[in-house]
Amino acid sequence: MNETPLGTSCPLPISRYENILLAHGGGGRLMHRLLEEVFLPAFHNPALATRHDGASLSLGPERIAFTTDAYVVRPLFFPGGDIGTLAVNGTLNDLAMCGARPMAISAAFILEEGLPVDTLRRVVESMQQAAAAAAVPIVTGDTKVVDRGRADGLYIATTGLGRIPAGLDVGPGRIQPGDALLINGDVGRHGMAIMAVREGLAFETTITSDCAPLVEPVFRLIESGVEIHCLRDLTRGGLASALVELAEATGLDFKVDEAAIPVSEEVQGACEILGLDPLHVANEGRFLAVVAAKDAQRACAILREVQPDLPAAHIGQVQGRGQGRVTLRSRIGAPRILDMFSGEQLPRIC
């Protein structure tokens, strides 16, 4: 009998399914395959083809950013925020990643029969407080009610409009070899905060979500004259997915130093206990900035000045044209290819 020696091959994860899985919404490889094979071919147009956090549209002499998102987080309330603050800040952040100053937000609510009105009122008040803090009004919306058991209480969909300053062009197409890769703070907080509450996990220190608006740090960079080539917020799929998305979109190789990526002790410890990689865990107040190498040090200093409680860091650089890969230099100095995860780590975290 001929036998195949053990350990000579590694089975590839299944990547094609006849039905939608939770993993198709998790920010990893399956979600991106869904986008590539279903949505992008059907809706193809120049604005969508940029594959950015929002569309850049021209209205006469002005350019605006237009973005939309949906929020299905469970539970509705978590340390550091709730579905309402998440919806407003997430929309503001998508506009900021386009280099746009937010102007207005719309909000649509899908309510489940039986949802306590006090719960809805609490969420709406959170949204108003977050919008007022950013001086961005919620100007229109819609409300629908579905049968009991069909919506986990409450879903929210938002749309945002923002004005892009004249002459500013931020997007994946502007990334160049030699660019510096910066992040504005430690990673993994949001996903682990949701996971701890949902699963009733008790750690010595409560992990709070990093849910926060990013307009101020982004516009401090812009107004300080930093040469920004691309911005990307680190939501579903975390830092790893953001890096891989940009590398694949540009065909440029990225090199990242794991030791330079800030991860708090409590998040690192929780990830080790649960067998998770903090680089794949979602954030809601962190972003990746791709800037000209000459401005890297100054940009880090600006980010630390705007958010002094966060450890902004220079984590790597863009190399020359290659295979569109991200190489991670591990803490022990060994290189490995960084990729998106194939399954679902933490469903329903945003």
matplotlib code that plots the C-alpha trace (Angstrom):
import matplotlib.pyplot as plt

x = [0.0, 1.3, 0.8, 1.3, 3.8, 2.3, 3.0, 3.8, 0.9, -1.4, -5.0, -6.3, -9.4, -12.6, -13.2, -16.4, -19.8, -23.3, -24.7, -23.7, -21.8, -21.1, -17.5, -18.6, -19.2, -16.1, -13.6, -11.4, -10.7, -14.3, -15.8, -13.3, -14.1, -17.8, -17.0, -14.8, -17.2, -20.7, -20.8, -18.0, -18.9, -22.5, -22.1, -18.8, -18.1, -15.1, -16.0, -16.5, -13.4, -11.2, -12.2, -11.9, -13.8, -16.2, -16.8, -15.3, -17.8, -17.5, -20.3, -19.4, -16.2, -16.5, -15.6, -17.6, -17.1, -20.1, -20.2, -22.7, -22.5, -24.7, -24.3, -25.4, -23.2, -24.2, -24.6, -26.0, -24.1, -20.4, -17.5, -16.6, -19.7, -22.9, -24.4, -25.4, -21.9, -20.5, -22.8, -22.0, -18.3, -18.0, -19.6, -17.5, -14.3, -15.1, -15.5, -12.2, -10.4, -11.4, -9.8, -13.3, -14.6, -18.1, -21.1, -24.2, -25.4, -28.6, -29.7, -32.1, -33.3, -34.5, -36.3, -37.4, -40.9, -40.5, -37.5, -37.9, -38.5, -36.0, -33.3, -34.1, -34.1, -30.7, -29.2, -30.7, -29.3, -25.9, -26.0, -27.1, -24.2, -21.7, -23.0, -23.1, -19.5, -18.4, -20.7, -22.3, -26.1, -28.2, -30.5, -32.7, -33.6, -36.1, -37.6, -38.8, -40.1, -39.7, -41.2, -40.0, -36.8, -35.8, -33.3, -31.6, -33.3, -31.9, -29.9, -28.7, -27.7, -26.1, -25.0, -22.5, -21.6, -18.3, -16.5, -13.0, -10.6, -9.5, -6.3, -6.4, -6.3, -6.2, -6.6, -4.9, -3.8, -1.5, 0.6, 4.3, 7.4, 9.2, 6.1, 5.9, 3.1, 1.8, -0.9, -2.4, -2.6, -2.7, -4.8, -7.4, -9.4, -12.9, -13.1, -11.9, -14.2, -17.2, -16.0, -15.5, -19.0, -20.7, -19.1, -19.0, -15.3, -13.7, -10.2, -8.3, -8.7, -11.9, -11.1, -12.8, -13.6, -11.5, -14.7, -13.9, -14.0, -10.9, -11.6, -9.4, -6.2, -6.7, -7.2, -4.3, -2.1, -3.7, -3.6, 0.0, 1.0, 1.9, 2.0, -0.7, -1.1, -3.8, -5.8, -7.6, -9.5, -8.8, -12.3, -13.4, -10.4, -8.1, -4.7, -3.9, -6.8, -6.2, -2.5, -3.3, -6.1, -3.8, -0.9, -3.2, -4.9, -1.6, 0.6, 3.2, 4.9, 4.7, 7.1, 5.9, 7.7, 5.6, 7.6, 6.6, 2.9, 1.5, -0.8, -1.9, -1.0, -4.7, -5.6, -2.4, -3.2, -6.9, -5.8, -3.3, -6.0, -8.5, -6.0, -6.5, -4.1, -4.5, -3.5, -6.8, -9.0, -11.3, -10.8, -13.2, -10.8, -7.6, -6.4, -3.5, -1.8, 0.4, 2.6, 5.7, 8.8, 10.1, 7.0, 6.9, 8.6, 6.6, 3.3, 3.9, 4.7, 1.4, -0.6, 0.9, 0.2, -3.5, -4.0, -1.4, -2.9, -2.3, 1.0, 1.1, 3.8, 5.8, 5.2, 6.7, 7.2, 6.0, 8.6, 8.9, 6.4, 6.2, 3.4, 1.2, 2.3, 2.7, 5.8, 5.8, 9.0, 8.2, 9.3, 12.0, 13.2, 11.8, 9.8, 6.3, 3.6, 0.7, -2.7, -6.3, -8.0, -10.2, -12.9, -14.7, -12.9, -15.4, -18.8, -21.1, -18.6, -19.7]
y = [0.0, 3.5, 6.0, 9.7, 10.7, 12.6, 16.3, 16.8, 19.0, 21.6, 21.6, 25.0, 26.4, 26.2, 29.5, 28.9, 28.3, 28.0, 30.0, 33.0, 32.4, 34.8, 34.9, 36.6, 39.7, 39.5, 41.5, 38.5, 36.6, 35.4, 38.9, 40.1, 37.2, 38.1, 41.7, 40.6, 38.0, 39.5, 43.2, 44.8, 43.1, 44.0, 47.6, 48.5, 52.2, 54.4, 55.7, 52.1, 50.8, 52.9, 50.5, 53.1, 53.8, 56.0, 57.4, 60.7, 62.6, 65.9, 68.4, 71.3, 72.8, 70.9, 67.3, 65.4, 62.1, 59.8, 56.7, 54.2, 51.5, 49.2, 48.3, 45.0, 44.7, 42.4, 43.3, 46.8, 48.3, 47.5, 49.1, 52.3, 52.7, 51.3, 50.7, 54.4, 55.9, 53.2, 54.2, 57.9, 57.5, 54.8, 57.1, 60.1, 57.9, 56.6, 60.2, 61.2, 58.3, 59.9, 63.2, 64.7, 66.9, 65.5, 67.6, 65.5, 62.0, 60.1, 57.2, 54.3, 52.1, 48.5, 47.8, 44.4, 44.1, 44.0, 46.3, 48.5, 52.1, 53.1, 51.1, 52.9, 56.3, 55.5, 54.6, 57.7, 60.0, 58.4, 59.1, 62.7, 63.3, 61.8, 63.9, 67.1, 66.5, 66.4, 69.3, 67.1, 67.0, 63.9, 65.4, 62.6, 58.9, 56.1, 53.6, 50.0, 47.4, 43.6, 40.6, 39.5, 37.4, 38.9, 41.7, 41.1, 44.2, 46.9, 47.5, 50.9, 51.9, 55.3, 57.4, 60.3, 63.3, 65.2, 68.0, 67.2, 70.2, 71.5, 69.8, 66.9, 63.4, 60.5, 56.9, 53.6, 54.8, 57.4, 54.9, 54.9, 52.8, 54.1, 55.4, 55.1, 53.1, 54.7, 53.9, 56.3, 53.9, 50.4, 47.7, 45.1, 46.9, 47.0, 43.4, 42.2, 44.5, 43.1, 39.5, 39.9, 41.2, 38.8, 35.7, 36.8, 36.7, 38.3, 39.8, 41.6, 44.8, 45.7, 46.1, 49.1, 49.7, 52.3, 53.7, 57.3, 59.9, 60.3, 63.6, 65.7, 63.7, 63.3, 67.0, 68.0, 65.9, 67.5, 71.1, 70.6, 69.9, 66.2, 64.5, 61.9, 59.3, 57.0, 56.5, 53.4, 52.7, 49.4, 48.0, 44.5, 42.3, 44.6, 46.0, 42.8, 43.1, 46.8, 46.2, 43.2, 45.1, 48.0, 45.8, 43.7, 46.8, 48.5, 45.5, 46.9, 44.8, 46.1, 45.3, 45.6, 45.2, 43.4, 44.8, 48.3, 47.6, 48.8, 46.2, 46.8, 44.2, 43.4, 42.9, 40.8, 38.7, 38.2, 37.3, 34.7, 33.1, 32.9, 32.0, 35.2, 37.4, 41.1, 42.1, 40.5, 42.0, 44.9, 48.5, 51.5, 54.3, 53.4, 54.1, 53.4, 56.4, 56.0, 59.1, 60.2, 58.9, 62.5, 63.3, 60.1, 61.4, 64.7, 62.9, 60.6, 63.6, 65.3, 62.2, 61.9, 65.6, 65.3, 62.0, 62.0, 59.0, 56.8, 55.3, 56.4, 54.4, 54.0, 50.3, 49.7, 50.9, 50.3, 48.5, 48.3, 46.7, 43.0, 40.5, 42.7, 40.9, 42.0, 40.6, 40.8, 40.7, 38.9, 39.8, 37.2, 38.5, 35.9, 37.0, 35.6, 36.5, 38.4, 37.5, 38.0, 35.3, 32.8, 32.1, 34.2, 35.2, 37.5, 37.7, 40.8, 43.2, 46.3]
z = [0.0, -0.9, 1.9, 1.9, 4.6, 7.4, 7.7, 4.0, 3.1, 4.7, 3.7, 2.5, 4.3, 2.3, 0.6, -1.4, 0.2, -1.2, 1.7, 3.7, 6.9, 9.8, 8.6, 5.4, 7.6, 9.7, 7.7, 6.7, 3.6, 3.1, 3.3, 0.7, -1.6, -1.3, -2.3, -5.2, -6.6, -5.9, -5.1, -7.0, -10.4, -10.0, -8.9, -10.8, -11.3, -10.9, -7.3, -6.0, -7.8, -5.4, -2.6, 0.0, 3.2, 1.3, -2.2, -3.4, -5.6, -7.4, -7.0, -9.2, -7.8, -4.5, -3.7, -1.1, 0.6, 0.9, 3.1, 4.6, 7.2, 9.4, 13.0, 14.5, 17.6, 20.4, 23.2, 22.6, 25.6, 26.4, 28.3, 26.5, 24.4, 22.9, 19.5, 19.3, 19.9, 17.7, 14.8, 14.9, 15.5, 12.9, 10.3, 11.3, 11.0, 7.5, 6.3, 8.1, 6.3, 3.0, 4.2, 4.6, 7.3, 8.3, 7.5, 8.2, 9.1, 8.5, 10.7, 10.0, 12.9, 12.6, 15.9, 17.1, 18.6, 22.4, 22.6, 25.7, 24.8, 27.6, 25.8, 22.5, 24.2, 25.9, 22.5, 20.8, 23.5, 23.1, 19.3, 19.9, 22.4, 20.0, 17.1, 19.2, 20.4, 16.8, 15.8, 13.1, 13.0, 12.4, 9.7, 8.5, 9.0, 9.0, 11.4, 10.8, 13.2, 12.6, 14.4, 17.8, 17.5, 14.2, 15.0, 18.4, 19.7, 17.5, 14.3, 13.0, 9.5, 8.9, 6.0, 6.2, 4.0, 4.3, 2.5, 1.2, 1.3, -2.1, -3.4, -1.0, -2.5, 0.0, -1.1, -1.9, -5.3, -3.8, -1.8, -2.9, -2.2, 0.8, 2.5, 6.3, 8.1, 11.3, 13.7, 16.3, 19.3, 20.7, 18.9, 19.8, 22.5, 20.9, 19.9, 23.3, 25.2, 23.3, 23.7, 27.5, 28.0, 25.7, 27.1, 30.7, 30.9, 34.0, 33.8, 36.5, 34.6, 32.6, 28.9, 27.5, 23.8, 22.0, 20.3, 19.5, 16.7, 14.5, 12.8, 15.1, 14.8, 11.0, 10.4, 12.7, 10.3, 7.3, 8.6, 9.7, 6.1, 6.6, 3.2, 3.7, 1.0, 2.5, 5.7, 6.8, 10.1, 11.7, 12.2, 11.2, 10.6, 12.6, 11.6, 9.7, 7.3, 6.7, 5.8, 3.5, 1.8, 0.9, -0.2, -2.5, -3.9, -4.8, -5.7, -3.3, -0.6, 3.0, 5.8, 9.4, 12.7, 15.3, 18.2, 17.1, 17.2, 20.6, 22.3, 25.9, 28.5, 29.3, 25.6, 25.0, 28.0, 27.0, 23.4, 24.7, 26.9, 24.1, 21.4, 19.3, 17.5, 18.5, 15.0, 13.7, 16.4, 15.6, 16.7, 16.6, 17.4, 15.6, 12.1, 9.8, 8.2, 5.1, 4.9, 3.1, 4.8, 5.3, 7.5, 9.6, 12.7, 12.7, 12.1, 15.1, 17.2, 16.1, 16.9, 20.3, 21.0, 19.9, 21.8, 24.6, 26.3, 23.1, 22.0, 18.3, 16.5, 13.3, 12.6, 9.2, 5.6, 2.0, -0.1, -3.8, -6.2, -5.7, -4.9, -2.8, 0.4, 4.0, 5.8, 9.5, 11.4, 14.6, 18.1, 17.9, 14.5, 12.2, 9.1, 8.3, 5.8, 7.4, 5.9, 6.6, 8.7, 6.8, 9.3, 12.0, 15.2, 16.9, 15.2, 15.6, 17.1, 15.2]

ax = plt.figure().add_subplot(projection="3d")
ax.plot(x, y, z, "-o")
ax.set_aspect("equal")
plt.show()
